[in-house]
Each structure stands twice: as C-alpha cells, then as structure tokens.
Amino acid sequence: MDAYQFAGGTAVVTGAASGIGEALAVQLAARGSNLVLVDRDKERLDGVAESLRATHPGLAVDTYVVDLSDDAATAEAAEALATGHPETTLLVNNAGVALGGRFDQVSLDEFDWVMAVNFRSVVRLTHAFLPALKAHPGAHLVNVSSVFGIFAPAGQAAYSASKFAVRGFSEAVRHELAENRVGVTVVHPGGIKTRIAESARTGSGVSVEEYEQGRKQFAKLLTMPPETAAAQILAAIENRRPRLLIGWSAKVPDVLVRLMPGSYWRLIARRAAPPKPPSS
C-alpha cells in the first residue's frame, strides 16, 4: 500500500483527553488531519479541542463525550459517529483502563468493566466505521493493545485478556481488509507515562498493602513521554506497519515470549522479586 496521507483526512481518536490520545490529536493536527475526539472526561476533552482549534483554525475539530464502559452508550456513540463522519479515513481505538488484582481478588463486574472499555468498544467502533474506511481505499485502522497483549503477568488477568483479544481481533481484521486497501496496525506500548495509573481500579479483594505496593510498581514502569509514543504510532500508520512495539519494555518481552513461551514468567518473576535481606 502507498503511504497514508494525513493531510485532508479525518481521524477519529478515542481516549483523546490525555496521554497518548491527546498527543496523537496534537500531532495529527500538525499533519493536517481533521479530528473527531472521543473521551469520557468532558472538561479535559474540551480543553484539548479548544487548544487545537486555536492552533489550527483551518481544521475541523469535533468532540464526543461517552463512557465506553457502558455498552449501550458505546453502541449509540459508534452509530452516531460513523453516521456523522462518513469522511473518516483513520480510526484510532486508543482508550483503555486497567484493573489490578489476581483473578480471585476481582469481581466479575470489575473484570467486565475492563473488557467493555478495552475490547468491546474497539469491536463496536471498528464495526461501525468499516463502511467509511472501506469507502476510502488507503484508509487506516489502529488498535492499541499493550505489552500485556504479548505476555500475561500475574495480577493482570482482566487487562491481559482484553489486550490479547485486541491483538487477535486486529490481526484477523487486517487480513480481511487487505483486499479493500485498508491498513491495520496493532500497537503494543510498553511503559508510557499516561494517566492510566491514576484511573486504574483495584480489585475489591485486594488489601490496602497490596494496592499500595502494586500502585508504586506500576507507576515506576511508566517512563516514556506520550508524545514519543504518538510519534512512533504516526510513523507506523504512514508506513503501513502491521505491528508496532513501543519501547524496550515491549520489545524485550516479545523476544522472551518467543524463546520461552511456556516458562517466561518464572524468569520475569524472579527478576522482579525484591532482594532478600542478608542473613544474620
């Protein structure tokens, strides 16, 4: 396929009020894309949109506020967005949430909350926008998975399930859309410094001590600026890359899982374990 053309196209970006989504919106506007920005945080989303309109008065910047954990609201939003923006040439399913706790420490409702945002909203929005994307040969779809869509750590059953699902879904859709000349990129970010740690939930069965320890460990992993991740995503879109690993924290586990598919966790857990105190 030819390189994706940003200028003059319309990009729909979910999770656009902060983090990677906001950085993508800024960089897409700089490349001449009209924008449709989606998020649940109206105040932050309006701030991003107002800034972009002031900086790029010649571009259309629309917003849509929706809680993607609500299946009915997501279905309504997907239909409204696709109907209202048939000119869409790029869909970026970026919105995501996290949940900490072993599977026996989280409720099924908590598990389902993660699946609703991280996977089912991706499916619904992609399905709704397929006619628009297929009507514009050279269009592109981006679904953001995670390094946890490559390997599955203990305490992340819900998050990993959702991100592995995004990965498999994206690969199948890529093969289906090839004949329509619509590109598909699945993105596996490592530790990107976003608000996901702040918005993450903890399983109802997790103790206060475990919660605090997990929060600190999670925060330590988030080091790469979202602007850096967004730049890599836009380069992958332009060059029609089917798969993007962002950062060594994604690239190293990818190799490790290939080499040790059934036993990689023993090595990772051993390296992550705190040092033992010296014996007296």
C-alpha positions in Angstrom: 0.0 0.0 0.0 1.0 3.6 -0.6 1.9 5.8 2.4 -1.0 7.0 4.4 -1.9 10.6 3.6 -2.7 12.6 6.8 -3.5 16.0 5.2 -7.1 16.5 4.4 -8.2 13.2 6.1 -10.4 12.8 9.1 -9.1 10.9 12.2 -11.3 9.6 15.0 -9.3 9.1 18.2 -10.7 7.6 21.4 -9.2 8.4 24.8 -8.2 11.8 23.4 -8.4 13.9 26.6 -5.0 12.9 27.8 -1.9 10.7 27.4 -1.3 9.0 24.0 -4.7 10.1 22.7 -4.1 13.8 23.3 -0.5 13.5 21.9 -1.9 11.8 18.8 -4.5 14.5 18.3 -1.9 17.2 18.5 0.4 15.5 16.1 -2.4 14.6 13.7 -3.5 18.2 13.6 0.1 19.3 12.8 0.0 16.9 9.8 -3.3 18.4 8.6 -5.9 15.9 9.7 -9.4 16.9 10.7 -10.3 15.4 14.1 -13.1 13.7 15.9 -12.0 13.3 19.6 -13.7 10.9 21.9 -13.4 10.6 25.7 -15.5 10.4 28.9 -13.8 13.4 30.5 -15.7 16.3 29.1 -13.6 19.0 30.8 -10.3 17.7 29.6 -11.6 16.9 26.2 -12.9 20.4 25.7 -9.6 21.8 26.7 -7.7 19.7 24.2 -10.2 20.6 21.4 -10.1 24.4 22.2 -6.3 24.4 22.1 -6.2 22.6 18.8 -8.9 24.9 17.2 -6.8 27.9 18.3 -3.6 26.5 16.9 -5.2 25.1 13.7 -8.2 27.3 12.8 -8.4 25.7 9.3 -9.2 22.2 10.7 -12.4 20.8 11.9 -12.2 19.5 15.5 -15.3 17.8 16.8 -15.7 16.1 20.2 -18.0 13.4 21.5 -18.3 12.5 25.2 -19.1 8.9 26.0 -18.3 6.4 28.8 -17.0 3.4 26.8 -17.7 1.1 29.8 -21.4 1.5 29.0 -22.1 -1.0 26.2 -25.4 0.7 25.2 -23.9 4.2 25.2 -20.9 2.9 23.2 -23.2 1.3 20.6 -25.2 4.6 20.3 -22.0 6.6 20.1 -20.5 4.3 17.5 -23.6 4.6 15.3 -23.7 8.4 15.7 -20.1 8.9 15.0 -20.0 6.7 11.9 -23.2 8.3 10.5 -22.0 11.8 11.3 -18.5 11.3 9.9 -18.6 9.2 6.7 -15.4 11.0 5.5 -13.3 9.2 8.2 -10.0 7.8 6.9 -8.4 6.9 10.2 -9.8 5.3 13.3 -7.6 5.0 16.4 -9.0 2.9 19.2 -6.8 4.1 22.0 -9.0 4.4 25.1 -8.1 1.9 27.8 -8.4 1.2 31.5 -6.6 -1.1 34.0 -7.5 -3.3 36.9 -5.1 -4.7 39.5 -5.6 -7.9 41.4 -5.4 -11.7 41.0 -8.4 -13.2 39.3 -9.7 -14.5 42.7 -9.5 -10.9 44.0 -11.6 -9.2 41.4 -15.3 -9.5 40.8 -16.8 -10.4 37.5 -18.3 -7.0 37.2 -14.9 -5.5 37.6 -13.5 -7.9 35.0 -16.3 -7.0 32.6 -15.6 -3.3 33.1 -12.1 -3.8 31.6 -13.4 -5.9 28.8 -16.1 -3.3 27.9 -13.6 -0.4 27.5 -10.5 -2.2 26.3 -12.1 -4.7 23.9 -15.9 -4.4 23.3 -15.6 -0.7 22.5 -12.9 -1.5 20.0 -15.1 -4.0 18.3 -18.2 -1.8 18.2 -16.4 1.3 16.9 -14.5 -0.7 14.3 -17.7 -2.4 13.1 -19.5 0.9 12.8 -16.7 2.6 10.9 -16.0 -0.3 8.5 -18.2 1.1 5.7 -16.5 4.5 5.9 -13.0 3.0 5.9 -13.7 0.6 3.1 -15.2 3.5 1.1 -11.9 5.3 1.2 -9.1 3.0 -0.2 -5.9 3.9 1.6 -7.7 4.4 4.9 -6.2 3.0 8.1 -7.3 1.4 11.4 -5.2 1.5 14.6 -6.0 -0.6 17.7 -3.9 -0.1 20.8 -3.1 -3.3 22.6 -0.3 -3.4 25.2 2.9 -5.2 26.2 0.4 -7.2 28.3 -1.1 -8.3 25.0 2.2 -10.1 24.4 2.8 -11.6 27.8 0.4 -12.0 30.7 1.7 -11.2 34.2 0.2 -12.4 37.4 -2.4 -9.9 38.8 -3.4 -8.7 35.3 -5.9 -11.4 34.1 -8.5 -8.9 33.0 -6.2 -6.4 31.4 -4.2 -9.1 29.6 -7.4 -10.9 28.4 -8.6 -7.6 26.9 -5.3 -6.8 25.2 -4.7 -10.3 23.9 -8.3 -10.0 22.5 -7.5 -6.7 20.8 -4.4 -8.3 19.2 -6.2 -11.3 17.8 -9.1 -9.2 16.6 -6.8 -6.7 14.9 -4.8 -9.4 13.1 -8.0 -11.1 11.7 -9.5 -7.8 10.6 -6.1 -6.8 8.9 -6.3 -9.9 6.8 -9.9 -9.2 5.9 -9.4 -5.6 4.9 -6.3 -6.1 2.8 -8.5 -6.6 -0.3 -10.1 -3.2 0.4 -6.7 -1.5 0.7 -7.3 -0.5 4.3 -4.3 -0.8 6.6 -4.4 -2.1 10.1 -1.8 -1.5 12.8 -1.9 -3.1 16.3 0.2 -1.2 18.8 1.9 -2.7 21.8 3.1 0.1 24.1 5.4 -0.6 27.0 5.7 1.9 29.9 4.1 5.1 28.6 3.7 7.9 31.1 -0.1 8.4 30.9 -3.0 8.8 33.4 -3.8 5.1 33.3 -2.2 4.5 36.7 -4.4 7.3 38.2 -7.6 5.9 36.6 -6.8 2.2 37.3 -9.1 0.3 39.6 -8.1 -2.3 42.2 -9.9 -5.5 42.7 -12.4 -5.4 45.6 -10.5 -8.3 47.2 -7.1 -6.6 47.2 -5.7 -5.5 50.5 -4.6 -1.9 51.2 -1.0 -3.1 51.4 -1.1 -4.9 48.1 -2.8 -2.0 46.5 -0.1 0.5 47.5 2.7 -1.8 46.5 1.1 -2.5 43.2 0.5 1.2 42.5 4.1 2.1 43.2 5.4 -0.7 41.0 3.0 0.2 38.2 4.0 3.9 38.3 7.7 3.0 38.1 7.1 1.4 34.7 5.5 4.5 33.1 8.5 6.4 31.9 8.2 7.2 28.2 6.5 10.5 27.3 3.3 10.0 25.4 4.5 12.4 22.7 7.3 9.9 21.8 4.8 7.0 21.6 2.4 9.1 19.5 5.2 10.0 17.0 6.0 6.3 16.6 2.4 5.4 16.1 2.0 8.1 13.3 5.2 6.8 11.6 3.7 3.2 11.7 0.5 4.5 10.2 2.3 6.4 7.4 4.4 3.3 6.6 1.5 0.8 7.0 3.3 -1.2 9.6 1.1 -4.1 10.8 2.6 -4.2 14.3 4.3 -1.7 16.5 6.2 -2.4 19.7 7.0 0.8 21.6 10.0 0.8 23.9 12.4 -1.9 25.2 9.8 -2.8 27.8 7.7 -4.2 24.9 10.5 -5.4 22.7 12.4 -7.5 25.3 9.3 -9.4 26.5 8.3 -10.1 22.9 11.6 -11.9 22.3 11.4 -13.6 25.7 7.9 -15.0 25.0 9.1 -16.3 21.6 12.1 -18.1 23.2 10.3 -19.3 26.4 6.5 -19.5 25.5 5.7 -21.7 28.4 8.1 -20.6 31.1 8.9 -16.9 30.6 7.0 -15.9 33.8 9.4 -17.8 36.0 12.3 -15.6 34.7 10.3 -12.3 34.8 9.0 -13.0 38.4 12.5 -13.9 39.6 14.0 -10.7 38.2 11.1 -8.6 39.6 11.2 -10.1 43.1 12.7 -7.8 45.8 16.1 -8.8 47.1 16.2 -11.0 50.2 17.6 -9.4 53.3 21.1 -10.7 54.3 21.1 -13.5 56.8 22.5 -12.8 60.2 
